[in-house]
């Protein structure tokens, strides 16, 4: 079987799919609030993951003296 894990890259792709689908009018007006809320939560999560990874890289770099 294939890998069944969801990666950060998968979540970023999902965010892009939501953006593309909304641009193309795939959602009804009554659904836009929920779609927007999920999109915002996903975007905030991805930003936090990127910030955490950057902070970890900086910590590791300062520990190794680079």
Secondary structure by P-SEA (a helix, b strand, c coil): cccccccaaaaaaaaaaaaaaaaaccccccaaaaaaaaaaaaaaaaaaaaaaaaaaaaaaaaaacc
